[in-house]
Amino acid sequence: MALGPVDYLILVLYFGFVLGIGWLLKKRVSTSEDFLTSGRSVPLWITSLAFIAANMGAQEMIGMCASGAKYGILTAHFYWLGAIPAMLFVGVFMMPFYYGSRARSVPEYLKLRFDEKTRTFNALTFAVMTVFSSGISMYALGRLFELVLGWSFTTSVLVSAAIVLVYTYLGGLTSALYNEVLQFFLIVLGFAPLAVLSIAKSGGWEGIQARLKPVMTHAWANLGSASSNPMGVEIFGMVMGLGFVLSFGYWCTNYLVIQRALAAKDMSSARRTPLVAAFPKIFLPFIVIAPGLAAAALVSQFPSVIPMKANGTPDFDMVLTSLMSSFYPSGLLGVGITALMASFMSGMAGNVTALNTVWTYDIYQAHIRKNAPDSHYLWVGRATTIVGTALSILCAYVATLYNNIMDLLQLVFGFVNAPLFATFLLGMFWKRTTGNGAFAGLISGTTAAFFTWSLTVAEGKGGILGNVHEFGSTMAQNFWVAIMAWCTCFVVTIIVSLMTKAPTLHELKGLVWGATEMPETRHEAWFRRPVLLAAIVAIICIALNVWFR
Amino acid sequence: MDLRLPAGLFFSAVGLILCLMGLVSSGKPAPLTDINVNLYSGAAMLIFGGVMLWASRRKA
């Protein structure tokens, strides 16, 4: 596809606005906490939209559309079974401890609740993972623009990274949050016409149902056994693996998203951040998955909507851009490409700002220089922004040379992340959990993940130590690796905690259920009551699951 | 800073550009549609931008 002058004008206009927002927010930064945690002063509507926007990186947008074309409405489980319940849980039950403990980051909560080694393990793995994942998405974006628009890989990687660097360097987390909201609007307004046009072209929902096999248009009907649906996952693996372990692990413990809620101005706003965010989140499948589903319905009539790879298999990652060039004329095409760029930037800024804080407070201040004046940590935070971006760019280039290294790293990070939610669940809701228990649980959970993967095979992956079981897909394998890791961590944490000395009630004040006063909201207006908001979202979510069953 | 002001300005500007594109070069639609996509989505963005601007003015 070729962009016209108007398309470039829109892209440049967007660049101007994000840089301008960063420039205007520069004067709000005078301490390290202003820069790294927004000084806990951001309005609720901004933290909420940033909460979901930070997760809407370019890879997610391209991947959800691809998955819609490949698996159909089953993809919606990532939202209606995975993200939404986890977002409700973190808002209602976990935020009182995160926000109430005054921890500046998720690893710092682990330090307050458990000990230094648990914090450091979490901080180090998070920091490395963040750099690599932003490098990988940079690589994906550069490759896509090279393929679709003919832009040079180096130009798109360097220009987009430089813009993110400038606005996060100037205004810190506040600038990242404000821009994420602008990016969220742009992603929705830029992608929504694609959903409307492609679904209308397929003859609406009835037309899509008539054109596709029932397995593509039902989310629950074909989960009875792994062989009856294209994802190759059965209902237990789906609900427990994706719905519980992986989604709660991401939305409830990943500092990338929690950081957005912690920037809120008070406890009530922090708790409501994921809950208010859940309202738009629940409808995102209609914008990000629906075009892929429509492409699958249209492909027999218009083969060009799903391009082929050189080896003759469908290239689902190209569906989003091929739909754009099919439905968008010059002008809106510029908005679509800019929206894709915006999604990349919101994802990358999320990574950069989370890395900043974890590096500065949880690694540098904890281990390298403890009692420096605050201006020093502000300097470190700013320097980390630059170093982190540079390392991400380096990773993007490493990915162009050794794609397998990146796959391997993602696999290893999956092992490390899988057990995390068990640690937080026990830490927040069981007073008896000890630091040694948590650490032993994390290590053994990660080990269990490795062995589960090594002893099972899916699509030729895994099984380096043997083949005890064969999964129908790598997705099913991922879910089961996570389930095994979670269960191991849960059990080991309990056993080791019971064998070690119990923490005193005094140490746990404000950190654990039963040792913390939960915020009283019964007399507040309805829209200020977290439980009520969560109930409304839950009803909508259940209704959608029933409707698309 | 009130984000509604820059957001309102940005989407009004983009909406205006798209509406103009829709009115001027409507002879060149995209391959799979005959609808004047630029005009309609431009109008939607113009309305969104306008609401944002109105909201930021109302508070000030």
Interface residues (C-beta under 8 A of the other chain):
Chain A: V6 L9 I10 L13 Y14 F17 G20 I21 L24 L25 R28 I46 Y178 V181 L182 F185 L189 P193 L197 K201 F302 V305 S325 S326 F327 Y328 P329 S330 G331 L332 L333 V335
Chain B: M1 L3 P6 A7 L9 F10 F11 A13 V14 I17 L18 M21 G22 S25 K28 P29 A30 P31 L32 T33 I35 V37 N38 Y40 S41 G42 A44 M45 F48
